[in-house]
Amino acid sequence: MKLKAFVPLLQGLPTFLRTKPIASIFSRMAEVPSSTDSAPRGDLHKWEGMWANGIGKGDAFDCGTGCPALAELIQQQILPKSENGLSTAFVPGCGRGYDAVALAEAGYTVLGLDLAPTAVEAANRYLEEMNGIQNPEGACSFEEGDFFGVSQRFDVIFDYTFLCALPPELRKPWAEKMKSSLKPGGELITLIFPICEKEGGPPYAMSVELVRDLCEGAGLEAVGPVGLLPPELCNRGRDGGPGSMFGASSALGRWRLAASPSN
């Protein structure tokens, strides 16, 4: 992967976990009860409680900037787009919306989705701070809602710390929903984090093997190798080096829904 384009991004990254230690954020989340019979509703209370308590740029799980690995894929112009009509993209668990905005600037009509109303408010404020989408071919909207209730199909879906936030029993439904949310020939990009050994969650420990089994088990095809990212393409604190959250690394996987009549 090319690295030169990321020098300004890396220089501008905020100090990881600048003001709110990740342990205290997730401990507050664990204190909120939820029902295993209604995971989305329980998750809403958890995540909204965290955002309502104040998640600033660069705090806790907010990276303060977009994902360098996604920016690299966009720069290489290798992600699928519709031959006719709008090219669409989806970012579930979008948070403040950095990556949704990046995809919109690349010419996609993007849906950023989050369970937490306060996260959606923060994303809309970020979009205003950026003076909207400058690329006339792109557009971006942020909505509050449940991932499993989305009915649209997309050319590109970007998952970054969304799968790791779901209870393990929702992993196979996640994979099936991702498949059904892709257009034929569309691509799911998984930024796999945190790759580490840890108990419990969220975030739950991830691995390349886990995500591969889920995606291929749902009928998606790997696009190229799936492997660990170099530090230059990781958000700060997520490269497996000193000071990384949970000592965890990041990996990138790309998964395509075959463009065939069977899909």
VOBA-1610 file (N, C-alpha, C; in pm, whole numbers, padded with zeros to 5 digits, always signed):
BEGIN
Met+00083-00121+00000Met+00000+00000+00000Met+00086+00125+00000Lys+00036+00230-00062Lys+00108+00355-00065Lys+00100+00423+00071Leu+00207+00489+00110Leu+00212+00550+00242Leu+00227+00700+00238Lys+00276+00758+00129Lys+00307+00901+00127Lys+00185+00987+00160Ala+00068+00942+00117Ala-00052+01025+00136Ala-00090+01039+00281Phe-00032+00957+00369Phe-00077+00958+00508Phe+00012+01038+00601Val+00118+01100+00550Val+00204+01181+00637Val+00126+01293+00703Pro+00046+01375+00627Pro-00030+01481+00694Pro-00131+01425+00793Leu-00196+01312+00756Leu-00294+01254+00847Leu-00230+01211+00977Leu-00116+01144+00967Leu-00050+01094+01086Leu+00001+01206+01174Gln+00050+01314+01112Gln+00098+01427+01191Gln-00016+01496+01263Gly-00135+01489+01205Gly-00248+01560+01264Gly-00329+01479+01363Leu-00291+01353+01387Leu-00369+01271+01478Leu-00359+01322+01622Pro-00472+01315+01696Pro-00469+01358+01836Pro-00403+01254+01924Thr-00361+01294+02043Thr-00307+01198+02139Thr-00417+01101+02176Phe-00389+00973+02164Phe-00490+00871+02187Phe-00539+00875+02332Leu-00672+00865+02346Leu-00733+00866+02479Leu-00694+00991+02556Arg-00703+01104+02491Arg-00650+01229+02545Arg-00710+01266+02680Thr-00841+01255+02694Thr-00901+01303+02817Thr-00985+01201+02890Lys-01035+01097+02824Lys-01124+01002+02889Lys-01066+00862+02877Pro-01012+00806+02985Pro-00955+00673+02979Pro-01058+00571+02931Ile-01014+00483+02841Ile-01105+00386+02783Ile-01165+00295+02889Ala-01089+00261+02993Ala-01141+00171+03095Ala-01262+00231+03166Ser-01256+00361+03198Ser-01368+00423+03268Ser-01489+00434+03178Ile-01467+00459+03048Ile-01578+00468+02955Ile-01652+00335+02949Phe-01578+00224+02931Phe-01643+00096+02916Phe-01696+00044+03048Ser-01638+00084+03161Ser-01694+00044+03290Ser-01831+00107+03309Arg-01849+00232+03266Arg-01980+00294+03276Arg-02079+00221+03186Met-02032+00176+03071Met-02120+00102+02980Met-02166-00027+03044Ala-02077-00096+03114Ala-02111-00224+03174Ala-02213-00210+03286Glu-02225-00091+03345Glu-02318-00070+03454Glu-02462-00059+03407Val-02484-00040+03277Val-02619-00024+03225Val-02676-00160+03192Pro-02787-00203+03255Pro-02842-00335+03228Pro-02901-00344+03089Ser-02898-00464+03031Ser-02961-00486+02902Ser-03019-00625+02899Ser-03115-00648+02811Ser-03179-00778+02797Ser-03121-00851+02678Thr-03084-00978+02698Thr-03033-01056+02587Thr-03142-01086+02486Asp-03270-01067+02527Asp-03381-01089+02434Asp-03407-00967+02347Ser-03340-00856+02378Ser-03361-00733+02302Ser-03229-00658+02292Ala-03134-00721+02221Ala-02999-00665+02216Ala-02993-00523+02163Pro-03062-00490+02052Pro-03053-00353+02003Pro-03101-00250+02104Arg-03211-00280+02175Arg-03263-00185+02273Arg-03165-00168+02389Gly-03109-00280+02438Gly-03011-00269+02545Gly-02888-00193+02501Asp-02844-00219+02378Asp-02727-00148+02327Asp-02753+00001+02313Leu-02877+00037+02277Leu-02910+00179+02265Leu-02885+00251+02396His-02931+00195+02507His-02912+00260+02636His-02763+00270+02670Lys-02688+00166+02639Lys-02544+00167+02670Lys-02471+00275+02592Trp-02485+00270+02460Trp-02408+00362+02377Trp-02456+00505+02392Glu-02586+00525+02404Glu-02636+00661+02423Glu-02585+00717+02556Gly-02579+00632+02659Gly-02526+00679+02787Gly-02382+00725+02776Met-02303+00654+02698Met-02163+00692+02680Met-02151+00824+02605Trp-02226+00837+02495Trp-02219+00961+02417Trp-02275+01079+02496Ala-02382+01056+02571Ala-02442+01165+02648Ala-02349+01212+02759Asn-02263+01123+02808Asn-02167+01161+02911Asn-02052+01243+02855Gly-02042+01250+02722Gly-01942+01336+02660Gly-01827+01260+02598Ile-01832+01242+02467Ile-01722+01181+02390Ile-01673+01288+02293Gly-01560+01350+02325Gly-01504+01451+02237Gly-01418+01389+02129Lys-01373+01470+02036Lys-01285+01421+01931Lys-01155+01370+01993Gly-01122+01246+01962Gly-01001+01186+02016Gly-01019+01122+02151Asp-01140+01126+02209Asp-01165+01065+02339Asp-01206+00919+02322Ala-01158+00834+02414Ala-01201+00695+02422Ala-01194+00628+02285Phe-01307+00577+02234Phe-01306+00505+02108Phe-01315+00596+01986Asp-01331+00727+02006Asp-01333+00821+01894Asp-01189+00851+01853Cys-01155+00816+01730Cys-01015+00830+01684Cys-00976+00974+01654Gly-01073+01062+01641Gly-01042+01202+01613Gly-01015+01230+01467Thr-01015+01128+01384Thr-00987+01143+01241Thr-01037+01019+01169Gly-01039+01024+01038Gly-01080+00908+00961Gly-00976+00797+00964Cys-01013+00685+00905Cys-00927+00566+00903Cys-00827+00576+00788Pro-00696+00576+00817Pro-00597+00586+00710Pro-00605+00473+00608Ala-00640+00352+00652Ala-00649+00241+00557Ala-00763+00262+00458Leu-00875+00315+00506Leu-00985+00347+00414Leu-00944+00458+00319Ala-00876+00559+00370Ala-00829+00668+00284Ala-00738+00615+00174Glu-00656+00516+00207Glu-00568+00457+00106Glu-00648+00386-00003Leu-00750+00310+00036Leu-00833+00242-00062Leu-00904+00343-00152Ile-00952+00451-00093Ile-01018+00555-00171Ile-00921+00618-00270Gln-00800+00646-00224Gln-00699+00708-00311Gln-00664+00617-00427Gln-00661+00488-00403Gln-00628+00393-00510Gln-00743+00372-00608Gln-00862+00420-00574Gln-00980+00411-00662Gln-01008+00267-00703Ile-01006+00178-00606Ile-01029+00036-00635Ile-01159-00016-00576Leu-01234+00069-00508Leu-01360+00025-00449Leu-01470+00028-00555Pro-01567-00064-00545Pro-01670-00072-00649Pro-01764+00049-00649Lys-01807+00085-00768Lys-01910+00188-00786Lys-02012+00137-00887Ser-02132+00191-00879Ser-02237+00150-00972Ser-02207+00202-01112Glu-02228+00117-01211Glu-02208+00160-01349Glu-02321+00252-01393Asn-02439+00230-01338Asn-02554+00315-01371Asn-02619+00361-01241Gly-02643+00489-01229Gly-02708+00539-01110Gly-02610+00575-01000Leu-02665+00600-00880Leu-02584+00644-00768Leu-02499+00531-00713Ser-02377+00564-00675Ser-02292+00471-00601Ser-02318+00496-00453Thr-02349+00390-00380Thr-02393+00405-00242Thr-02298+00335-00146Ala-02289+00388-00024Ala-02204+00329+00079Ala-02276+00338+00213Phe-02237+00250+00304Phe-02303+00235+00433Phe-02197+00220+00541Val-02210+00298+00649Val-02119+00287+00763Val-02203+00264+00888Pro-02220+00138+00930Pro-02295+00112+01053Pro-02209+00143+01175Gly-02273+00189+01282Gly-02198+00229+01400Gly-02103+00342+01367Cys-02155+00445+01298Cys-02068+00547+01237Cys-02006+00642+01337Gly-02060+00651+01460Gly-02004+00746+01555Gly-02008+00888+01502Arg-01895+00958+01511Arg-01890+01098+01468Arg-01887+01113+01316Gly-01872+01004+01243Gly-01893+01009+01099Gly-01772+01039+01013Tyr-01651+01029+01069Tyr-01532+01061+00990Tyr-01526+00981+00860Asp-01549+00849+00870Asp-01533+00763+00753Asp-01650+00776+00656Ala-01768+00804+00707Ala-01882+00829+00619Ala-01857+00953+00533Val-01804+01056+00594Val-01772+01179+00519Val-01664+01151+00415Ala-01563+01071+00451Ala-01456+01039+00356Ala-01512+00966+00234Leu-01604+00874+00255Leu-01664+00802+00142Leu-01750+00896+00057Ala-01820+00988+00121Ala-01900+01084+00045Ala-01811+01173-00041Glu-01696+01213+00013Glu-01603+01295-00064Glu-01545+01217-00181Ala-01552+01084-00174Ala-01506+01000-00285Ala-01616+00977-00389Gly-01732+01040-00369Gly-01837+01032-00470Gly-01951+00938-00439Tyr-01954+00884-00318Tyr-02063+00794-00279Tyr-02176+00872-00212Thr-02297+00820-00225Thr-02409+00864-00144Thr-02411+00774-00021Val-02384+00830+00095Val-02349+00751+00213Val-02457+00762+00320Leu-02489+00648+00379Leu-02571+00642+00499Leu-02482+00607+00617Gly-02473+00697+00714Gly-02407+00668+00841Gly-02513+00640+00945Leu-02504+00524+01009Leu-02608+00480+01102Leu-02549+00460+01240Asp-02623+00503+01342Asp-02582+00477+01480Asp-02706+00461+01566Leu-02695+00374+01667Leu-02805+00357+01761Leu-02825+00479+01849Ala-02716+00549+01880Ala-02720+00656+01979Ala-02760+00789+01915Pro-02870+00850+01958Pro-02909+00981+01903Pro-02801+01087+01920Thr-02730+01085+02033Thr-02627+01186+02056Thr-02510+01168+01961Ala-02480+01044+01922Ala-02376+01020+01822Ala-02417+01078+01687Val-02543+01061+01651Val-02593+01116+01525Val-02584+01268+01527Glu-02616+01329+01640Glu-02603+01474+01653Glu-02457+01517+01635Ala-02365+01441+01696Ala-02223+01473+01683Ala-02177+01460+01538Ala-02227+01358+01468Ala-02190+01339+01328Ala-02241+01454+01241Asn-02362+01498+01266Asn-02415+01611+01189Asn-02338+01739+01217Arg-02294+01757+01342Arg-02211+01875+01373Arg-02078+01867+01301Tyr-02019+01747+01297Tyr-01892+01730+01226Tyr-01909+01762+01078Leu-02019+01717+01019Leu-02044+01745+00878Leu-02057+01896+00854Glu-02120+01966+00947Glu-02131+02112+00937Glu-01994+02177+00948Glu-01912+02126+01040Glu-01777+02182+01057Glu-01694+02166+00930Met-01720+02060+00855Met-01649+02035+00730Met-01711+02111+00613Asn-01812+02193+00643Asn-01883+02271+00541Asn-01950+02181+00437Gly-02001+02068+00486Gly-02071+01977+00397Gly-01976+01899+00307Ile-02034+01827+00213Ile-01957+01746+00119Ile-01920+01832-00001Gln-01791+01841-00030Gln-01743+01928-00138Gln-01754+01863-00275Asn-01751+01730-00280Asn-01763+01660-00408Asn-01909+01660-00451Pro-01942+01721-00565Pro-02083+01728-00606Pro-02144+01592-00636Glu-02061+01489-00656Glu-02113+01356-00683Glu-02146+01280-00555Gly-02103+01333-00440Gly-02124+01264-00314Gly-02229+01330-00227Ala-02278+01254-00131Ala-02374+01305-00033Ala-02364+01218+00091Cys-02402+01274+00205Cys-02389+01201+00331Cys-02506+01237+00422Ser-02570+01136+00477Ser-02674+01158+00577Ser-02650+01066+00695Phe-02685+01114+00813Phe-02669+01036+00935Phe-02806+01010+00996Glu-02829+00885+01033Glu-02958+00846+01088Glu-02940+00762+01213Glu-03037+00774+01302Glu-03044+00689+01420Glu-03122+00565+01382Gly-03070+00447+01414Gly-03143+00327+01379Gly-03067+00200+01407Asp-03134+00087+01381Asp-03083-00046+01407Asp-03027-00105+01277Phe-02904-00147+01280Phe-02838-00209+01165Phe-02922-00319+01103Phe-02983-00403+01186Phe-03057-00518+01134Phe-03190-00478+01070Gly-03229-00352+01083Gly-03351-00304+01021Gly-03330-00232+00890Val-03206-00217+00846Val-03177-00147+00720Val-03219-00233+00602Ser-03290-00174+00507Ser-03341-00251+00393Ser-03268-00221+00262Gln-03190-00113+00256Gln-03121-00078+00132Gln-03007-00174+00103Arg-02959-00169-00023Arg-02839-00242-00062Arg-02736-00141-00112Phe-02609-00173-00090Phe-02502-00075-00109Phe-02389-00133-00193Asp-02315-00041-00258Asp-02194-00080-00331Asp-02079-00109-00235Val-02071-00031-00127Val-01962-00045-00030Val-02020-00036+00111Ile-01976-00125+00198Ile-02006-00116+00341Ile-01874-00116+00416Phe-01861-00026+00512Phe-01738-00016+00590Phe-01769-00045+00736Asp-01708-00151+00789Asp-01723-00189+00930Asp-01592-00167+01002Tyr-01593-00073+01094Tyr-01475-00044+01176Tyr-01523-00033+01321Thr-01487-00131+01401Thr-01529-00142+01541Thr-01680-00150+01557Phe-01749-00203+01455Phe-01892-00231+01470Phe-01913-00377+01510Leu-01852-00469+01436Leu-01864-00610+01471Leu-01816-00637+01613Cys-01706-00575+01652Cys-01650-00603+01785Cys-01738-00551+01897Ala-01835-00464+01865Ala-01926-00411+01966Ala-02049-00498+01983Leu-02073-00591+01890Leu-02191-00675+01897Leu-02169-00794+01989Pro-02272-00840+02061Pro-02261-00963+02138Pro-02226-01080+02046Pro-02148-01176+02094Pro-02107-01288+02007Pro-02222-01360+01939Glu-02338-01366+02004Glu-02451-01438+01943Glu-02506-01367+01820Leu-02466-01243+01798Leu-02512-01169+01680Leu-02411-01169+01566Arg-02303-01244+01580Arg-02200-01242+01475Arg-02248-01306+01345Lys-02309-01423+01353Lys-02359-01484+01229Lys-02472-01403+01168Pro-02567-01352+01248Pro-02666-01261+01188Pro-02602-01136+01126Trp-02493-01086+01187Trp-02419-00974+01128Trp-02371-01008+00988Ala-02310-01127+00974Ala-02255-01167+00844Ala-02366-01183+00740Glu-02476-01244+00779Glu-02587-01261+00685Glu-02647-01127+00646Lys-02657-01036+00743Lys-02711-00903+00712Lys-02617-00825+00622Met-02488-00837+00644Met-02392-00771+00556Met-02408-00822+00413Lys-02420-00953+00397Lys-02437-01008+00262Lys-02563-00954+00196Ser-02674-00954+00270Ser-02800-00911+00211Ser-02805-00760+00188Ser-02712-00686+00249Ser-02709-00540+00232Ser-02616-00496+00120Leu-02547-00590+00056Leu-02459-00556-00056Leu-02531-00575-00189Lys-02504-00485-00282Lys-02545-00507-00419Lys-02457-00617-00478Pro-02504-00691-00579Pro-02415-00785-00648Pro-02290-00713-00697Gly-02175-00767-00665Gly-02049-00702-00698Gly-02005-00602-00593Gly-02088-00579-00491Gly-02053-00486-00384Gly-01950-00544-00289Glu-01896-00458-00206Glu-01782-00497-00122Glu-01800-00452+00023Leu-01777-00545+00113Leu-01770-00517+00257Leu-01623-00501+00295Ile-01590-00388+00355Ile-01455-00364+00406Ile-01460-00380+00557Thr-01380-00472+00610Thr-01375-00491+00754Thr-01239-00445+00806Leu-01240-00344+00892Leu-01120-00303+00963Leu-01127-00379+01095Ile-01049-00484+01106Ile-01063-00580+01215Ile-00984-00534+01337Phe-01055-00500+01443Phe-00994-00449+01566Phe-01093-00470+01680Pro-01046-00505+01800Pro-00908-00524+01844Pro-00863-00669+01828Ile-00750-00689+01762Ile-00691-00822+01751Ile-00600-00841+01872Cys-00648-00919+01967Cys-00575-00936+02093Cys-00637-01053+02168Glu-00580-01083+02283Glu-00636-01183+02373Glu-00699-01108+02490Lys-00830-01109+02499Lys-00899-01046+02610Lys-01032-01115+02632Glu-01082-01105+02754Glu-01211-01163+02788Glu-01318-01056+02787Gly-01436-01095+02745Gly-01551-01007+02755Gly-01547-00891+02658Gly-01643-00803+02674Gly-01653-00686+02588Gly-01785-00617+02613Pro-01819-00519+02534Pro-01743-00470+02419Pro-01628-00379+02460Pro-01529-00364+02371Pro-01517-00437+02245Pro-01471-00580+02270Tyr-01526-00673+02194Tyr-01486-00812+02204Tyr-01362-00837+02118Ala-01278-00928+02164Ala-01156-00960+02089Ala-01192-01015+01951Met-01119-00969+01852Met-01138-01011+01714Met-01015-01087+01665Ser-01029-01152+01550Ser-00915-01214+01483Ser-00947-01221+01334Val-00842-01230+01254Val-00861-01246+01110Val-00939-01373+01081Glu-00907-01481+01153Glu-00972-01609+01129Glu-01122-01602+01159Leu-01158-01533+01268Leu-01299-01519+01303Leu-01376-01447+01193Val-01323-01334+01148Val-01393-01256+01047Val-01397-01330+00914Arg-01289-01398+00881Arg-01287-01477+00756Arg-01396-01584+00760Asp-01404-01657+00871Asp-01504-01763+00882Asp-01646-01707+00870Leu-01670-01592+00932Leu-01803-01531+00926Leu-01838-01489+00784Cys-01747-01418+00720Cys-01775-01364+00586Cys-01785-01474+00481Glu-01690-01565+00481Glu-01694-01673+00383Glu-01810-01768+00412Gly-01842-01785+00541Gly-01956-01869+00577Gly-02088-01812+00527Ala-02094-01680+00513Ala-02214-01615+00461Ala-02216-01609+00309Gly-02108-01653+00245Gly-02104-01656+00099Gly-02033-01539+00035Leu-01954-01464+00113Leu-01875-01355+00056Leu-01736-01405+00020Glu-01677-01346-00084Glu-01546-01388-00132Glu-01440-01287-00089Ala-01327-01336-00040Ala-01217-01247-00004Ala-01161-01181-00129Val-01133-01051-00118Val-01071-00975-00226Val-00926-00951-00186Gly-00836-01032-00239Gly-00695-01018-00203Gly-00668-01073-00064Pro-00545-01056-00016Pro-00506-01109+00114Pro-00574-01033+00228Val-00593-01102+00339Val-00646-01042+00461Val-00535-01049+00564Gly-00490-00934+00613Gly-00376-00939+00705Gly-00361-00813+00787Leu-00262-00817+00876Leu-00236-00705+00965Leu-00194-00581+00887Leu-00233-00466+00937Leu-00195-00339+00876Leu-00065-00288+00936Pro+00018-00219+00856Pro+00136-00153+00911Pro+00092-00035+00996Pro+00176+00008+01089Pro+00137+00120+01177Pro+00092+00243+01101Glu+00152+00269+00984Glu+00118+00388+00908Glu-00028+00390+00862Leu-00090+00273+00854Leu-00228+00266+00806Leu-00326+00236+00919Cys-00280+00246+01042Cys-00366+00228+01159Cys-00393+00362+01225Asn-00510+00376+01283Asn-00530+00490+01372Asn-00440+00475+01492Arg-00394+00588+01543Arg-00301+00585+01656Arg-00363+00511+01774Gly-00280+00429+01840Gly-00327+00350+01952Gly-00393+00220+01911Arg-00387+00187+01782Arg-00451+00064+01734Arg-00359-00017+01644Asp-00227+00000+01663Asp-00130-00065+01575Asp-00053-00177+01642Gly-00090-00213+01765Gly-00022-00319+01836Gly+00108-00278+01900Gly+00146-00152+01886Gly+00270-00102+01945Gly+00250-00055+02088Pro+00355+00002+02148Pro+00345+00054+02284Pro+00231+00157+02294Gly+00150+00141+02396Gly+00040+00234+02416Gly-00087+00198+02342Ser-00087+00089+02265Ser-00208+00050+02195Ser-00316+00005+02293Met-00440+00036+02260Met-00551-00008+02342Met-00555-00160+02348Phe-00552-00215+02468Phe-00549-00359+02491Phe-00426-00426+02429Gly-00328-00348+02385Gly-00214-00405+02314Gly-00254-00463+02180Ala-00364-00414+02124Ala-00427-00478+02008Ala-00375-00423+01875Ser-00376-00510+01776Ser-00341-00475+01638Ser-00468-00460+01554Ser-00450-00412+01432Ser-00559-00396+01335Ser-00526-00472+01207Ala-00628-00522+01141Ala-00612-00589+01012Ala-00721-00541+00917Leu-00697-00562+00789Leu-00793-00521+00687Leu-00837-00642+00606Gly-00968-00654+00587Gly-01023-00757+00501Gly-01126-00696+00407Arg-01126-00741+00283Arg-01224-00696+00184Arg-01298-00818+00132Trp-01433-00808+00126Trp-01517-00922+00095Trp-01622-00881-00007Arg-01634-00958-00113Arg-01720-00920-00225Arg-01837-01017-00238Leu-01953-00960-00272Leu-02068-01041-00309Leu-02062-01063-00459Ala-02051-01188-00500Ala-02035-01218-00642Ala-02150-01162-00723Ala-02117-01106-00838Ala-02218-01050-00929Ala-02273-01161-01016Ser-02367-01239-00961Ser-02425-01350-01035Ser-02575-01353-01010Pro-02651-01416-01099Pro-02797-01422-01083Pro-02839-01485-00952Ser-02754-01573-00894Ser-02791-01642-00770Ser-02798-01548-00652Asn-02737-01427-00664Asn-02738-01330-00555Asn-02839-01219-00581
//
